[in-house]
Amino acid sequence: MKKTTIFVLMCVLLLGNTLNVFADQIVLKNGDRITGKILKKDGDKIVIETESAGTITILWAAVERVASDEPLNLELTDGQLIKGTVETVEDKVEVETVDAGKVVVEKEKITTARNDAEQTKYIEERDRFLNPGFGDLWTGSADVGYSLTTGNSKTRSFTAGIRAARETTKDKISVYANAVQASNSTTGVNVTTAKALWFGGRYDYNVNEKLFAFGSADFEIDSPQLLDLRMVFGGGFGYRAIRNENTQLDLFGGAAYNREYYKTGLRRNSAEVLIGDELKHKINQRMNLTQRFVFYPNVSDLGRFRAQFDASLLTDINGWLGWHVTVGDRFNSDPVAGAQKNDLFLSTGIRVNFGRTAK
């Protein structure tokens, strides 16, 4: 009985050592050793799945040695693809391939490394991005805000908005809709102080990496402005002035046709120039700023002009939820009688992000 127990214990220990031998390993420069299954190495990070600590992400610069039992798909800085088990020897990485035998590469030349499952997901995502269906690649956000006062003052305000974009290497489709409703019943009579709806979209076609052509359609309804409907159809060219990890700035210009219908019965048609910019800036890991400004000088009636300005500051709560503060301004130099030239609004509320971009 005693011999049987010893034999069982020896088998368990041997099996445990065998499992450790045939697991992937990452040894850090500080001496820590992590055992598990290497999933991928993208950019400056490597990801390993462990049995006890789950999935761990490690800086590639902190890695001293790597050894994999399962084949990894490696891509080098020169675009070369290699597949095989890997083991670090000094500053080199030895890749044991099926066809070419042992291949030695420098550690710094490895841009990506993925196991077969991650490589399959990457190829599927890449193909989806290069040949997407119309329902693919959409990203965007939706916001809502509400405020209420009661007692000596009785006011209500509601704001909502949604925006979405589908961007590929060839073109970009973007759509939006924003609404605001506000009322004041302090005197006992409910008075609408704001009631407006803006919606539209734009199509961008990439001429090259910097230059794009666009066509746009924008619609506006604004009761306090006595505006039943404004339709603006435009087109022109844009220039990507800044494109980096933290900042994107587009400058654009062109021409537009404006058709307006007012509650007074007035109908106006006009040709306009359009000049504008769009800015996206990442302030830090949790805060982002977006801004858009468009200026419409009227060429049918010189001296008249319109301007639109929107800016939002978003603070991320988690990956899909955030808190936003948004300011918008709509200016018309020649409103109809009884309407003000300027509409300014400020709103705050939650924002929900949806969709994802392809890697």
N, C-alpha and C positions, 0 to 999 in steps of 0.2 A: 504493500500500500504506500509505504514511504517512498519507494523508488518510483512508483507511478506518479506521485505528486510532484517529485523533483523533475521528472521527465516532462510533465505538463507545463510546469513553470518555465523550463528551458525553451520549450516550443513557443510559449507566449512571448518570451523575451526576444527570441530569434525572429518571430513574426513581426514584432514591433520594430526591431532594428531594420528588417527588410523593408517595411513600409517607409521608414525614414529615408533609407537609401534611395528608394525609387520615387521620392517626392521632389518637386522643384524646391530650390533653396536660393535665398538671397542673403548675403552676408554684408552688413553695413560697415562703414569705415570705423565706427565706434565699437565694433566687435559683436554687435547684436546679430543673431541668426534667426531668420524667418523661414519657416517651412510651410509649403502649401502647393497651390497650383497657380503658376504665372498666367494671368489673363492677357495683359497687354502692356506695352510701353509706347506712349504717345507723347511727343514733345519732351518735356523735362521731368516726367513722372512715370513710374512703373507701378502697376497694380497687381497684387497677388491675393488670391483667395485662400484663407486659412481655415482650419477646422474649428479652432477655439476662439479666434478674434474676428471672424468674418472677413470682409474684404478690406484690405489695407492699401493705401496709396502712399508711395515713397518717392522722394526726390531722387532722380537718376544720379545726380551729382554726389549723393550720400552713399551710393552703392559701391562696395569694394569688389564683390564677386557674385556671379550669377551661375547657377547650374540648373538645367531643365532636363527632366526625364522624358517629357512629351515634346514633339517637334514644335518649333516656333517659326512663324513667317516673318522674316526680317526684311526691311527696306532700308537701303543705304542712302547716303547723301547724293550719290551719283545716279540714283534711280534703280540700281540693281536690286533684284529680289532673290533672297536665299531662304531655303527652308531646311530645318534640321534641329537636332538637339544642340544646346549651347552650353559652353562651360568657359568661364573666365580663367585665363592664364596670364598672370601679371597684368599688363595694360592691354592685352589682346583678348579677343573673344573667338574661341574655336567653335565652328559650326560643323557638326557631323551630318553631312547631306547623304541622301540615298544615291544620287547619280554622280556627283563630283567628289565624293569622299570628304575629307576634312578640309574646310576652308577657314582661313584665319583673317579676321577683320579687326580694325581698330575700334575700340569701344565708342569713341566720339563720333564715328561715322554711321552709327546705327540711329536712324531717325524714328522708326517704329518697329515694334515686335508684337505679334499677336498669336495666340494659340488658334487652333483651327476653328473653334466656335466663334471667337471674336473676329477672325478674318472673314468668315462667311457673313456675319452681320455687317461688317464694314463694306464688303463688296455689294451686298444687297442695297445698302444705304447709298453707296456711291452711284450705282446704276439707277436708283430711284431719283437721285439728284440730277444725273446727266440726261435721263429720259423720263421726266416726271409726268404723271397724269395731272389733269387740271385740279384734282382734289388734293394733290400732294403739296407739301412745303409751305402750307399756310401757317403763319404765325400772327399773333396780335394780342389785343387786350380789350377788356371791357371795364368801364367804371360806372359807379353810381354814388350819388351824394344826396343827402336830405337834411334840411334844418327846419326847426319849428320853434316859434316863440309864442307864449300865451300869457294872459294877464293884462297888464296895461297896454302891451303891444301884442297883436295877433298877426303873425306872418308865417308863411310857408314858402319853402323853395326846394326844388327838385332838379337835379342835373343827372344826365346819363350820356354815355358815349361809348362807341365801339369803333375799333380800327383794326384792319387786317391787311396783310401783305403776303404776296407770293413772289419770291425772288429766285431767279436762276442765273446761270452764267450769261444768258442771252438777254433776258428782259425782267421786268418787275411790274406786277399789278398791285395797286394799293387802293383800298376803299375805306370810307369812314362815314360815321353818322354821329351827330351831337345834338342834344336837346336840352333846353332849359325852360322851366316853368316856375314862376314866382307870383305870389299874391299877398295882399295886405287887407285885412278886415278889421283893423283897429277901430274905425268909425262905425262899425256895424254893417257897412256895405263892402262886399267883397270886390276888390279892385285888382285886376291882373296887371302886375308891374313888369312882367317879362314872360314872353311866350314865343320861343323861336326854335327852329329846326334847321340844321345844316347837314347836308349829305352829298356825297359825290365819290369820284374816283379818278385815278390817273394810270396811264400805261406808259412805261419807259422802255425804250429799246436801246440796247447798248451798241453804240457805233464802234467804240473801242473801250479801253480800260478807263479812260477819263471822260469821254464825251458820250452823251446819250440824247436821243430825241424823245419827245413826249407828247401825248395828247391827253386832255383832261376835260371833265364835265363836273360842274358844281351847281348845286341847287340850294336855295335859301328861302325860308318862310319866316317872317318876323311881324307879329301882330302889332306891337307898339310902334313899329316903323310904318304901319299900314301897308306892309308888303305881302301880297298874296303869294307871289312866286317870283324869284329871280333865277334865270337859267344862264349860266356862263359856260361857253364851250371854247377851249383854248388849245394851243399847241406851240411848240418851239423846241429849243435845245437847252441842255443843261451841262454843267461841268462839275466833276467831282474834285473839289479843291483840296479836301483833306480826307484821307482814308488811313487810319491807323487803329491800334487796339482800343484806344479810349475815345477817339473823336472821329465823327463823320460829318462833313460839311459839303452840301450841294448848292451851287448857284445856278439859277435858271432864268430864262427870259423868252418872250415870244409875243404872240398876239391872241386876242380873245374877242368873241362876239357875246354881247350882253343883251338879254331880253328881260324886261321887267313888267310885272302886272301889279297894280296897286288897287287897294280897296276903293279909292276915289274914282276909279274908272280910267285913270291915266295908264297909258301903255308907252313904254320907251324902248327903243332899239339903239344900240351904240357899239362902235368898234373901240377896243381898248388895247393898250400895250400891257403886258404883264411882266413884272420883274420880281424875283423873290429869292429866298434862301430857305434851306432846311438844315437844322443842326441836331445832332445827337452826341451827347457828351457824357462819359462815365466819370463821375466825380470821385467815387471810391467804390469799394466792393458792394455797397448797399444802396448808393444814391446815384440816380441818373437824371439828366436834364435833356428835355427835347424842346425845340423851338422852331416855329415856322412863321415867316412873314412874306406877304404878297402885296405888291403895290400895283394898282390899276389906273394909270393915267388915261383919261378919255380923249380919243382922237377925233370923235365925231362932234364933240362940244368942248373945245379947248378950255382948260381951267378947271373942269370937273375931274374928280378922281375918287377912287375908293381904296381902302386899305384894310387888310386883315392880319391880325397878329394872334398867335397862340403859343403858350409856353406851359410846360408841366415839369414839376419836380417830383420824382418818384422815389420813395424809400421802400426797399424790399423787406417784407416780413419773412417770407420764405421763397422757395423757388417759383411759386405760382401766384402768391398773394402779396399785394403792396398797398401803400398809402400814398395818395397823390394830392398835390396842390396845383390847381390849374388856373391860369388867368387868360382871358381872351378879350379882344377888342375888335369891333366892327365899326369902321368910319366911312361915312358917305358925305361928301362935301355939298351935295345938292339933294337933300331929302325933300319929300313932298310936304306941303303945308300941314302943320300940326305934329310933325315928327322931329325928333332930335337928330343931330348929325352923328352922335357917338353912342354906341352901346358897349359898355364895359361890364364884364362879369368875372367873378372870382368864385371858385368852388373847391371843395376838398371832400375826399371820401376814399372808398376802397377801390382797388384796381385788381382785376383777375387776369393773369396772363394765360394764353393758351397756345398750343402748337409748339414746334421746335424746328430749328434749322438743321439742315444736313451737314454732317462733318465731312 
